Amino acid sequence: CGFAHVWPLPPDTTVAELYKDHYFKAIHKPSEEEQQWLDRIFATRMDFIEAANTTNGQRLLDIGSGGGRFAMEAKKRGWHVLALEPNGVAATHLRENDLNVQEALFDDSAVADWEDAQFDVIHASFVLEHVLDAPAFVARAKRFLRPGGTLALVVPNDFNAIQLTHQQQTGHAPWWVRPDHH
């Protein structure tokens, strides 16, 4: 698949500092066209999540909320959302949009006082590829899901089969969507 990872892995404290202080310097304000596209993406994702959810509850944890567009879509639909975001700039933006925010990474210290099995849905979009220990991340998420809850993980799919076929057929150079703020 072409996956690459930094080796040796940086210490947890370095990673925490990077995301807390450096990852977002400002929240990207999308154009109207981009906002319409994002709204469709997150509405469709919520449709799938709501169809898969069998708990009949509406408590949602959004890990790595960033600009909060997914969390805002869930809140608009009546979900009780906790946005977990380590970056101060992003966390401030989330609070300004009336979201409940915990400013932290999804690690043992952040969840030390949480009750098990409290969320109907746990969502993490473009987060797993930033995590040092993915199996521990997933195990931690499962601990906080109610029975029948939904764990929704979204990861990048750059250079997928559609792109590769297009490149082979047309000679087009490799491409990916990389917003200026990422």
N, C-alpha and C positions, 0 to 999 in steps of 0.2 A: 504493500500500500504506500510505501515511501515515508512512513512515519519516522520522525526524527525527534530526539530528546536530548536535552543538555545533560552532559555527564562530565564530572560528577554532579549529582543533584545539589542545588544550593541548600544551605541550612534553612529550616522553617522560618527563622527570624528574618532572614534576607528576603524571602518570598513575602512574608507579611508586610515588611516595610515597603517593598516594591508596589504591592497592590494598594496599601493604605495611602501612600504619599505620591506615587508617580503614575499610576495607570491611567487615571483620568485627570487631566488638567482643566478641562471644561467639558460640559455636556454638548454633544453635537446637536445642532438644531437642523432637522431634516428639511429639505425642500417640500413643498406641498405634494409633489409627485411621489417622492420617497416616503413621505408620511402615509399616503394612501396605500402604497405597497406594503409598508410595515403593518398598517392596520389590518390588511387582508391576511398577511402571514400570521399574526397573533390571533386574529379572530378564528381562522381555520384551525390553528393549533388548539385553541380553547374548545372548539367544537369536538375535536378528537378526544381531548382530555375528558370533557364532560360525558362523552359517549362511553369512555372506558371506565369511568369512576363508578364503582359499585357500592360506595360507602353511604351514599345519600347525604353526606356532609359537605360543607363548603369552606373548609380551612385549607389554605394553600400556602406553602413555603416556596418562595422564589429565591434560589441561591444565586448570588452574583447578579443582582438585579440591574446593575449598570444604569442606563438611562430610564429604566422603569416601564418601558412600553408594554411588556407582557404583563407585569404586575398591575398596571392601570387597566388593561383589558379585563383581567380577572376581577378586579374590584368593580368595574363598570357592570359586570354580570352578577354582582351580588356576593362574590366570594370574600371571605375574611382573609386578607393577605398579610403575611409577614415577609418583608423584603430583607434579605440578608445580604449586605453589601459592605465589603471591607474599605472601600475608598471614600474618603471624607467628602470630596466634591460631589460624587454620585449620591452618597447618602443624604447630603443636604438637598439636592435636587429632588430626591424621592420624598423627603419630608415636605418640601414645598408643594408637592403634588398630593398631599394628604394621605401618604402611605405610611403604614406602621413599619418602622425600620429598626433593625439591629445592625449596628456598624461593626462588623466582624467577619473573619473568614469562617467557613464551615468546618471548625475543628473542635477538639475536645473541650477547650476552654470556653468556646462560644455556647456550647450546648450543655454545659455542666449542670445547670439548674432546670433544664427542660424536662417535661414529662414525656415518657415513651408513648408511642402510638397516638400522637395528637393531631397529625395532619392527614387530610384525605388525599392531597396531591402534593408532591414535591417536584419542583421544576428546576432544571439547571440548563441553561442554554449557552453554549460555547464556553463552558466552565471546565468540563472534565479534562480537556486537553491542557489545562493550566494547573492541574492538581498533581502533587508529587506522588501520592499513593491512591490511585484510582480504586482498587479493591476496598480499601479502608473507607473511602468516601461513600461508595455504594452501600457498604455495610452500615455505616452511620445513618445514611438516608433511610434505609430499610427499618432501622430501629425506631424512627419517628413517624413512620407510616402506620395508619390504622389498617387493620386487616381488610383486604380488598381495595386498599388505596392504590394510587397510580404514581409511579416514579417516571417522570418524563425527562429524558436526557437528550439533548440536541448537541451534536458535534459537527464540525465543518466537514464538508464533503468535496473539497477542492480536488480538481483533477479526476473527476468521476468518469464513469464509462461514457456518458453523453459528451462531455468535453473531449475526452480522448478520441472518440469516434469522429467528432467534428474536426479536430486537429488533423487526424489521419486523412480524412476525405478532402479537406480544403487547404491544408497546409497552414492553417491559422496558428499563430503563436499561442502558447499556454496563457491562460488568464484566470483571474479570480476576482471576486468582489472584495475590495479592501477599503472600507470607509476611511476617510482621512483621519478620523479620531481614533482608530484602532491601532 
